[in-house]
Amino acid sequence: MEVRFESVSVELGGRAIVHALDLEAPSGQVVGLLGPNGSGKSTALRCLYRALRPSSGVVRVGDDDLATLSPRSSAQRVSALAQDGGSDLDFTVRELVALGRTPHQRGNARLTAREEALCEQAMADVDVAHLADRGVLQLSGGERQRVLVARALVQEPAVLVLDEPTNHLDVRHQIQLLRLVRSLGVTAVVVLHDLNLAAAVCDRVGVLAQGRLVAAGSPREVLTPELIRAAFEVDAVVVDHPLTGAPQILFAVDGPATPPGTATDTSQATPERTTTP
């Protein structure tokens, strides 16, 4: 199901956080929302899962203005993993995951056999099935993050919203999660800080800076050294991944980025040391 931000602006406390955002997430694609801290990424996402209402503009899911849908109807279409999506109640993992079925249930009806199987599959997919009877408050940050992803999956959304889903996850589980997101076939809008992960898994990316969309397109089109310097204020070289061909960003930690093999490349030289008398 397609998602469209149409001239979406958000003001909080009298301050403009997002300015006239126009961004499209085509049906079935993974779209990454990138940008430095405070650029408005999470605020834009909160409009998509109705934690915020835009000050102006429209968020569409399919052909519908999200604001015109009932909370139940919108929750049946859109599920979200928010940055602050944890629980202070000591549910078991199985109980918390099962809460993802709430938009599809009436009253306190028990889960059907199909729904129980769906919960078991989601826990297996994110590698928490062995924790099913553990209390959520007993888990590590990474384990709890994976449980919350499982809860979002059992909602069976047409649109999956993930705000920094790789937080607290080790490398294996980061890759496992993003592979899973790609395999679902749903529209996914994902905030990521790791540009290389975004380049590897996203069909499209949009880059925000100071609340404004500064670029949108494929990772190869958008993640150029010039854009990275302008938006993130760091120097980088972009190369092709030797196995996948996806663009990979090599950051210049100690100085301006210089492509390997150029006349000014000093990566093989021994730096001179100067001593102040």
DRENKERO-781755 format. One record per residue (C-alpha): x, y, z; residue in three letters. Coordinates in steps of 0.25 Angstrom, whole numbers, plus 5000, padded with zeros to 4 digits. Each point is the difference from the previous one (the first is absolute). Example, Ala and Ser with C-alpha at 12.3 -4.5 7.8 and 13.67 -1.06 7.14 Angstrom:
2
504949825031ALA;500650144998SER;
END
This chain:
277
500050005000MET;500650134996GLU;500350115010VAL;500150154996ARG;500450125008PHE;499350124993GLU;500650145005SER;500049955014VAL;500550105010SER;500049985015VAL;500250115011GLU;500349975015LEU;500050105010GLY;499950114990GLY;501349954993ARG;499949944986ALA;500649865000ILE;499649954986VAL;499850094988HIS;499149964989ALA;500549864998LEU;499649934987ASP;500549865000LEU;499549874994GLU;500149855004ALA;499649924989PRO;499249875003SER;500949895005GLY;501350085000GLN;500950035012VAL;500250155001VAL;501150055010GLY;499950135007LEU;501450065002LEU;500550125006GLY;500850065012PRO;499550015014ASN;498850105001GLY;499750004985SER;498649965002GLY;500049854996LYS;499349945012SER;499050125001THR;499649974985ALA;499949855004LEU;499150035011ARG;499050064991CYS;499949874992LEU;499749925012TYR;499150115006ARG;500750045012ALA;500050144995LEU;499150074991ARG;500650094989PRO;499950155002SER;499750004985SER;500049914988GLY;499549854999VAL;500649865002VAL;499449904991ARG;500049855001VAL;499449954987GLY;499050104995ASP;499650045014ASP;500350125009ASP;500549935012LEU;499350105009ALA;498749964995THR;500149855004LEU;499649955014SER;501149965009PRO;499649854998ARG;500150014985SER;501350085000SER;500649905010ALA;499649894991GLN;500850064988ARG;501250065007VAL;500849945011SER;501250075007ALA;501249985008LEU;500350135007ALA;501250055007GLN;499350005013ASP;499149874997GLY;500449935013GLY;499149955011SER;500250025015ASP;499149895003LEU;500649865001ASP;499249934990PHE;500649874995THR;500650004986VAL;498949924995ARG;498950095006GLU;500750134995LEU;500149944985VAL;498549965001ALA;499650155002LEU;500350024986GLY;498749934997ARG;499250105007THR;499550094988PRO;499549874994HIS;499249955012GLN;498750035007ARG;500050015015GLY;500849905008ASN;499949894990ALA;501049895001ARG;501049994988LEU;499649904989THR;500949894997ALA;500550074988ARG;500350135008GLU;500849915010GLU;500849944989ALA;500250144994LEU;500650045013CYS;500949885001GLU;500550034986GLN;500350145003ALA;500849975012MET;500849894992ALA;500250104989ASP;500750105010VAL;500749905008ASP;499250015013VAL;499249875000ALA;500949955011HIS;499650125009LEU;498549984998ALA;499749985015ASP;501050105005ARG;499650135006GLY;500350114991VAL;500750095011LEU;501049885002GLN;500550024985LEU;501250084995SER;499750124991GLY;500349924988GLY;499149895003GLU;498950095004ARG;500150084987GLN;499849874992ARG;498849965008VAL;499450144997LEU;500349974985VAL;499249875001ALA;498850075006ARG;500050094988ALA;500149884991LEU;498849935006VAL;499250124997GLN;500049964985GLU;500250144995PRO;500050054986ALA;500950105004VAL;501249985010LEU;500650125007VAL;501349985007LEU;500750115008ASP;501549965002GLU;499749855000PRO;501449965001THR;500250085014ASN;500749905010HIS;500149894990LEU;501349934997ASP;500549994985VAL;499449864998ARG;498650045005HIS;500150144992GLN;500249924987ILE;499049905004GLN;498950105003LEU;500250084987LEU;500049884992ARG;498749965006LEU;499450144997VAL;500449984986ARG;499449864999SER;498650045005LEU;499550074987GLY;499450115008VAL;500250154999THR;501150045010ALA;500450145004VAL;501349995009VAL;500850105007VAL;501549965000LEU;501250065004HIS;501049904994ASP;500150054986LEU;500649874995ASN;498949925005LEU;499050104993ALA;500849984987ALA;499949855001ALA;498649985004VAL;499250124995CYS;499350014986ASP;499950155002ARG;500550105010VAL;499750145004GLY;500950095008VAL;499550115009LEU;500850125005ALA;499550115010GLN;498649944997GLY;500050014985ARG;500249894990LEU;501350034992VAL;500049874992ALA;499249884996ALA;500349884991GLY;500749874999SER;501249995010PRO;501050014988ARG;499350134995GLU;500050065014VAL;501249965008LEU;501050084993THR;501350065007PRO;499450144997GLU;498649965007LEU;500749945011ILE;500950125003ARG;498850094998ALA;499049935009ALA;500949935010PHE;501350095000GLU;500949894998VAL;500949964989ASP;499949864993ALA;500349924988VAL;499049914994VAL;500449874994VAL;499349884995ASP;499949885010HIS;500849894994PRO;499049895002LEU;498650074998THR;500450124992GLY;499250095009ALA;500650145003PRO;500950005013GLN;500450125007ILE;501450015006LEU;500150125009PHE;501250085002ALA;500250005015VAL;501450085000ASP;499850104989GLY;499450034986PRO;499649884992ALA;501049964989THR;499749894990PRO;501049895001PRO;501050004989GLY;500050154998THR;501250094999ALA;499750055014THR;499749875006ASP;501049985012THR;499349885006SER;501349924998GLN;501050115005ALA;500550015014THR;499650135006PRO;501050095004GLU;500150045015ARG;500350145005THR;500450035014THR;499850135006THR;501350045008PRO;
END
